[in-house]
Every structure is written in structure tokens, then in C-alpha cells.
Amino acid sequence: MPIRFEKREHIALVTLDRPEALNAFDIELSREIAEAWIAFRDDSDLWVAIVTGTGNKSFSTGADLRSLGEFYRSMTPLQRRNRAESQPGLGGITRNLDLWKPVIAAINGYCLAGGLELALSCDIRIASENAQFGLTETSRGIIPGAGGTQRLPRLIPVSIALEMILTARRIDAAEAYRIGLVNKVVSQAELMNTAIEMANRICENAPLAVQTAKMAVLKGLDVTLEEGMRLENLLGEPLRQTEDVQEGITAFIEKRKPQFKGK
């Protein structure tokens, strides 16, 4: 099985498990990770996910150019376009899957091409010191086609994003942190502990509020400030009727830790 899917209380651990191929995506891995994200989305007891790769060498190097490349070459351009517009993208969450629960990428080595595009689809990125990042597709005659040309310039300065894409060069974890591509850089030994600690901190908060806040932020990026303020009010108002809001208020009055249920 090229994907390991584990549950730890409210946290889902999604692990790419093709270390012999540097956790590159073939057909089976692509299908199984899409199924894993749907299972995470639909399980009300799972509030946060962490995605990582097996081993200490590679998060993912993107598409397996041999097996996945043969699959796409067997299709016509129209078939490829229709698939891109209707099926989950490389990594399962890069395209055509709305996932409002938070996702943390624990990047444990090479994070290249589609691997970086998967990481860009996550909300928080934590990297090990040996991690390397790059959108290397132009060196293969293609462009980053799983959101790389769109997400990277929204995350870091456009000129730096263009340099990375046009030169296909790799950067190390220290530079990724400096330009805002990752939130933290830690040792390989502390990577998963740091990601789990972050996930637990998120799980201390009301899950419906967390999901709504993520939706407000991401949807608000595409509208004006005035429209975003209206969106914020529209999304936030229904939360006032939830059981979690009442629990939060009661816990504050009683000076105790709230016990949220996602209701």
C-alpha cells in the first residue's frame, strides 16, 4: 500500500509510502491519496491532518515520470483537460477538492515538482533541515501543472516565485523559511513531534470555527477588502448558533478548558 492512513484522536496522519521511488506519485499512489483526503474530509471526528513522506530523504519528488507519464501520454489533449477539470489533482488536494479542515505538511527531505505543489496546497508547512524545494518542471519541458504557477506567487514575492519556476532551481530549508515558503525549520528528529504539537494546538480550538476561519481567509484572498468583510460576516454569523460557542462561553465563565465537539 503506497499510502498509510492513521488516526490519532482528532488527527489524521497521511504518509506517502514509496521510499524506493522517493515517494513519487504513480497511478496507485495518486488514487489512494485522493481517497485518503476524502476519508479525512468526511470523518467528523478528524479535525486536522498531517501529510509526510516515509523515511528521512524525501517528502515527494512529484509525478513518477515513467508510470504516470505513460498514463497521461495514453490520453488525448481533450481527455487530459477534462480529467484535470473533474478529478482530484496530483496529491489529491491540489485541484477539485474543497478541504476546509487544516492540513499540515511535515516536509522530510526532497519536496520537488508535484511534491512541492502538494505542500503548497497545505495550510502550514514545517520542514526538516535537510529539506530541498523546487518547481523543476520547466527543466523537463512542461510547466508546474498542479497549482505551482498559481499558489507559489500567492505565497511568496512574485519575482522570487518566477525565478524558482523559470530557472527550475532548488532552494534549501533555510532559504525556504527566509522567503516565507515554510513556517518552521526543525531537525529531522523533531519534525513529526513539531507537526503533531501544531496539530494538537489547532485541535484545542472549536473545529467548526477553525474550518470557517480557513474558508474565510482563502476565499477572501480573491475578493476586495470590502467584499471580504461581508464574506467574513456571512460565514461567521452561523457559528453563534453552535453548541461549541455555548461551551466556549461557559468554559470561560467557569475558568476551565473548553471541551469542543464540532457541533
N, C-alpha and C positions, 0 to 999 in steps of 0.2 A: 504494500500500500504506500503510494508516494506522499500521502498526507496523514499526519497524526492529529486527531481532534480530541482534546481533553477538556473536561470541565472541572474547575476548582471553585466550588461555591458559585459566585456570580461571574467568574472569569472564564472565558474560553481561550484555550491555548491552541493555536493553529500552527503546525510545524511542517515546513516543506522538507520532505524526507527522500531526496535523491542525491545523497552526498557524492556518489560516484560520478554524477553529471553536474556537480556544483549547484545542485538544486535548480537546474534549468527546467523550464516548462515543456513537457511533451503533452500529447493529447490526454493521456490518463491523468496526469497531474493537473492540467487545466480544468478537466471535468470535475475532479474531486475537490479542488479548492473552491470552485463555484458552488458545489453542493454544501461544502462546509460553511461558507458565508451565508447561504440561505438558511441552514440549520441554526446558525447563530442569530440571524435576524428574527427568526420565527419562535425562538425559545424565550419566553418572558422571564425565565429565571437567570438568563445570561445577560449581563449588563455591559461588560467591556470585553474586548478581545485583544489578544497579543498574537502577532504573527512573527515567526522567526524561521531560521533555517537550521537543519541538522548540522552538527559539527561546529568547528571554530574557524572555518575557512571561507564559507560562502553563505550569504543570505539567499541570493539568487543572481544568476548571470543572465536572466531573461529567457527568451524563447530558445528551445533546443532547435538549432537551425537545421539539423538533419531531419528529425521526425516531424516537428511542427511545420518546418519549411515545406516538406513534401506534401503535407496535408493541404496547406494553403495553395501550393502550386497546382494541385489537382482541381482547383475550383476556377471558375471564370471570374473576371473582374466584377461582374454584376453579382455573382454569388458571394464573393468576398465582401462586397459593400453591404449586401442585405444581411449577411451574418454579423457584420460589425454594428449594424443599426438595431439588431434584435437580440443578440446573445451577449452574456457577460463577457467583458474583455479579458485580456491576459491578466492573470492573477485574480480573476473573479470579481474584483470590485473597481477595476479601472474604468468600466463603462457599463451602462444599462442595468445597474443595481443600486437603488437608493438604500443606503445603510446609515441610519441616523444614530445608531449606537456607536460609542467611541471605539476606535481601533488604534492600537499602539504597535509600531514596528520596532522590534528588537533586532537591530541590524548587526549581524555577527561575522562580517567579512565582506567579500565582494558583493556589491549592490549595483549591478550594471544593467543597462538597457531596460528590458521589461522588469527586471528586479527593482530598479530604481523607480520605474513607473508604478509598481505595486506599492513601494514605500511612500511615494508621493500621494497615493490615494488614502493613506492612513492619516490620522489626525495628529499624532505625536510620534516623533522618530528619536529613538535612543540608539546610539552607535557604540560599538566596541572600538578600542583604539586602533585596531588593525583594519577597520573597515575602509573600503575604497568605493567611490561613487563615480558614475559616468553614464551619459546617454551616448552610446557608441555607435548608434545605428547608421550614421552617415558614412562611417568607415566601411560599411557593408552595402552601400548603395541605396539605402532606404532611409526613412525618417522615423523618429520615435512615434509610433502609431498607437500607443495605448495611453495617451494623455500627456506624454512627456513635453510636447511642444506647447501645451496649454497650461498644465499645472506648474511646471518649473518657473516660468516667468511670473506667475501669480504669487510665488513663494519667495523668490529672491529677486534682486535687481535684474531688469530685463537684459542689460548689457552682459552681465555675468552668465545668465541663462543662455544667451545667444552664443557666447564664447564656448560654453560647455557643449552645446549642441553642434555648432558648426565645426569645431575642432575635434570633437569626439574624445577629448582628453579626460583623464580620470583625475579626481581630487581625493586627498586623504581625509580622515575623520576630522582633523584639526581645522582644515580649510572649510569643510562642510559646516562645522559649528560656527566658524567666523562669519560665513555668509548667511547664516540662518537656515540652512538646509536641515539641520538636526537640532533637537532640543538639548541633548546632553551627550557627552562622550565619557565612557567609563571603561574600566578594564574588562577584558573578556570574562573574567571570573565573576564580575559583579553585574554583567549585562542583564541576565534574566531576573536577578533579585531586584534590580533597579526598575525594570519594566513592571514586575509584579507589585512592587511598592507603589508605583504610579497608578496602576490599575486599582489597587486597594483604596487609594486616596479618592479616586473617582467614585468608587463604589460606596464610599461613606455618604455620598450625596444622593438626593432623590433621583432615581433613574429617568423618570419622565421629564423632569426639569433638565437633566443633563442632555437628553436626546433633543428636547425642544431648543435648548440653547445652541447646540451644534447646528440644527436646522436653520435657526435664525442667523447665525454667523455666516454659514456657507451660502444660503440663499440671498442674504443681504449684500454679499460682495458683488452681485451682478446688477444692483439697482442703485439709485441715488440715495443719499442720506435720508432725505425726506421720505422716500418710499420705504427705505429700510426701517425707519421709525414706526411707520404704520404696520409693516410686517411684524416687527417685534411685538407690538401691542396685540395684533391679531393672533399670533402664536402663543403669547404668554398668558392671555386672559383665561383660557380654559383650564390652565393649571390650578387656578384658585379654587376650583371645584373638586380637586382630587383629595383622596384620603391622605396622601403624603403631605400636603400642605397643612392639614389639620394636625398631623403627627409632628411636623416641624415646629409649629407654633406651640403645641402642648409641651414638647420636649424642651423648648427654650424657656417656657414658664417654669417647668419643673426642674430646670437645670440638670438635664440628663442628655445622653446621646440619643438622637432620634433613631427609630427602627423603621426605615422606609421599606415599602413592599412593592413599589411600582404600580400603585393603584390610585 
